[in-house]
Amino acid sequence: MAVNVIPMTGDEMDYTDAQILRKLAEELVEKKEEITIIHEIDYRKLHYELKVKQTELELQNDALRQANETAEIALKKYTLLFDLAAMGYFLLEPDGTISELNFTGADMLCERRFTLKGTNFKLFVSDESKSEFNLFLKKTYSSNAKESCKIMLGYEGNPLCLVYIEGIVTENEQNCLLSVVNLSKLKHTG
């Protein structure tokens, strides 16, 4: 930063007088030091704030990493619990379309799990049980309470199994969660 050494007054300055030169030099040095000190203070304050923000972000990152690890562990645990449960689980859309199911549910329908997603569950309800299942589904969506029924699963004239179903509509009222127990297997093992 350039500082004007020559005062901007109409009076002529005597630059041979040592006292005047000394005083002028001191004033100029003080101005430069004030500016430098202000810049140093601003820099130190800014540097401190940046360090604090960086530390805050590191702490938040550590907390997010820990939360992510906890969520992954819970997801693995509940995925195993859902997928390998002894009863069939189905998540149905209001029209009966299967949006999710577990391996036991796929076994009950004698199909592979991935082929059943997007298929209508009603296709696997035997003809004699369709009206009862439709009534059950209607009651489940209208009551927003847990409902149950016993129906026979089967398709194309092939009976599969007698099942007990409990269903409840999820919070967003878009899907129905079914838990399905194969009663035919219980009769054979009991």
C-alpha positions, 0 to 999 in steps of 0.5 A, a space after each residue: 500500500 503506497 502512502 503519500 510521503 509529501 503532505 498535501 498542504 499549501 505550505 512548503 515543508 522543510 525536509 532538512 529539519 530533523 525533528 519535522 522529518 522524524 515526526 512525519 516518519 513516525 506518523 507514516 509508520 504508525 498509519 502503516 502499522 495500524 493498517 497492518 494490525 487491522 489486517 492481521 486481526 481480520 485474518 486471525 479472526 477469519 482463520 479462527 472462524 474457518 477452523 471452528 467451522 471445519 471442526 464443526 463439519 468434521 464432528 457432523 461428518 463423524 455423527 453422520 457416518 456413525 448414524 449411517 453405520 447404525 442404519 445399515 446394521 438395522 437394515 441388514 437385521 430387519 431385512 433378514 427378519 423380513 426375508 426369512 420369517 416363517 410367515 409370508 409377508 406381502 405389501 399390496 397396493 389398493 388394487 391388490 398388486 404386490 409391491 413387496 414380499 418375502 421368500 416365504 410368501 413367494 413359496 406359498 404362491 409357488 413362484 419366484 419372488 422377483 416374478 411376483 412383484 407387480 403381479 396382482 395377489 388376487 390372481 392367487 386367490 382361489 375362485 371360491 375365496 375371491 369374494 371373501 378376500 375382496 371383502 377383507 381387502 375392502 374392510 381393511 382399507 375402510 376401517 384402518 384397523 387390523 382385519 383378518 380372514 381365512 382363504 384358500 390360495 390357488 390358481 388355474 384350478 390348482 389349490 395351493 394352501 389354506 391360509 390365515 391372513 391379517 392385514 393392516 393399512 400402512 400410515 400413508 393409506 396407500 399399501 396394505 401389509 399382509 401377514 400370511 400363515 399357511 394353515 395347511 402346513 400347520 395341520 400336517 405338522 400337528 
